[in-house]
């Protein structure tokens, strides 16, 4: 199952685990702007943190070339952050009707 999102007016589809990881990075960027988060600290990711991030990067590179390189920053010690202003991250309520994961994301971003 895939989840859709929109970035800069362009619709993308990510596998559920990829979407979950990206959503958690967005939540972290909103609550802790400029701070890195260790991938192992992201809820819902069991093992294979780096592989999961690699799959997210690959999906973005395939669908929106150059975006991931612009917004994702690694600290070299297992941490990552999105260099996006919190006010630039939002969730359209119509996108999360009937989707508990999207509803939780929207609530976390409030």
C-alpha positions as CSV (number, residue, x, y, z in Angstrom):
1,X,0.0,0.0,0.0
2,X,1.3,3.5,-0.9
3,X,0.6,6.9,0.6
4,X,0.4,10.0,-1.4
5,X,1.8,13.4,-0.5
6,X,2.3,16.7,-2.3
7,X,5.6,18.6,-2.3
8,X,5.7,22.0,-4.0
9,X,2.5,21.2,-5.9
10,X,3.7,17.8,-7.2
11,X,2.1,14.6,-6.1
12,X,4.3,11.7,-4.9
13,X,3.6,8.2,-3.8
14,X,5.6,6.5,-1.1
15,X,5.4,3.0,0.3
16,X,3.8,3.1,3.8
17,X,7.1,2.6,5.7
18,X,8.8,5.3,3.6
19,X,5.9,7.7,4.2
20,X,6.0,7.0,7.9
21,X,9.7,7.8,8.1
22,X,9.3,11.0,6.0
23,X,6.3,12.0,8.1
24,X,8.3,11.5,11.4
25,X,11.1,13.7,9.9
26,X,8.5,16.4,9.1
27,X,7.2,16.2,12.7
28,X,10.7,16.5,14.1
29,X,11.5,19.4,11.8
30,X,8.4,21.2,13.1
31,X,9.0,20.6,16.8
32,X,12.8,20.8,16.8
33,X,13.9,23.0,13.8
34,X,17.5,22.6,12.9
35,X,18.1,19.6,15.2
36,X,19.2,16.2,14.0
37,X,17.3,13.1,15.0
38,X,18.9,9.7,15.3
39,X,17.1,7.3,13.0
40,X,17.0,4.6,15.7
41,X,14.9,7.1,17.8
42,X,12.1,7.3,15.2
43,X,9.1,5.4,16.4
44,X,8.0,2.5,14.2
45,X,11.3,1.8,12.6
46,X,12.6,-1.5,13.8
47,X,16.0,-2.3,12.2
48,X,17.5,-1.3,8.9
49,X,17.3,2.5,9.6
50,X,19.9,3.5,7.0
51,X,18.3,1.2,4.4
52,X,14.9,2.8,5.1
53,X,16.3,6.3,4.7
54,X,18.0,5.2,1.5
55,X,14.7,3.9,0.1
56,X,13.0,7.2,1.0
57,X,15.8,9.1,-0.8
58,X,15.6,6.9,-3.8
59,X,11.8,7.3,-4.1
60,X,12.1,11.1,-3.9
61,X,15.0,11.1,-6.4
62,X,12.8,9.1,-8.9
63,X,9.7,11.2,-8.5
64,X,11.1,14.7,-7.6
65,X,14.7,14.8,-8.7
66,X,16.9,17.1,-6.6
67,X,14.4,17.6,-3.8
68,X,15.9,15.2,-1.3
69,X,19.4,16.6,-1.8
70,X,18.1,20.1,-1.0
71,X,16.2,19.3,2.1
72,X,17.8,16.3,3.8
73,X,21.0,16.8,5.9
74,X,23.0,14.1,7.5
75,X,25.3,14.7,10.5
76,X,27.7,11.8,9.8
77,X,26.8,10.1,13.2
78,X,23.5,8.5,12.2
79,X,21.4,11.6,12.5
80,X,19.3,13.3,9.9
81,X,17.2,16.5,9.7
82,X,15.0,18.2,7.1
83,X,16.1,21.8,6.4
84,X,12.6,23.0,6.0
85,X,10.9,25.8,7.9
86,X,8.2,24.5,10.1
87,X,5.6,26.9,8.6
88,X,6.3,25.3,5.2
89,X,5.0,21.8,6.4
90,X,1.3,21.3,6.5
91,X,-1.3,18.5,6.1
92,X,-4.5,19.0,4.0
93,X,-7.4,17.6,6.2
94,X,-8.9,16.0,3.0
95,X,-5.9,13.8,2.7
96,X,-6.3,12.1,6.0
97,X,-10.0,11.2,6.0
98,X,-10.2,7.6,7.2
99,X,-6.4,7.3,7.5
100,X,-5.3,7.0,11.1
101,X,-1.6,7.6,10.3
102,X,-2.3,10.8,8.4
103,X,-4.6,12.0,11.2
104,X,-1.8,11.4,13.7
105,X,0.6,13.3,11.5
106,X,-1.8,16.2,11.3
107,X,-2.2,16.3,15.0
108,X,1.5,16.1,15.6
109,X,2.1,19.1,13.3
110,X,-0.4,21.3,15.1
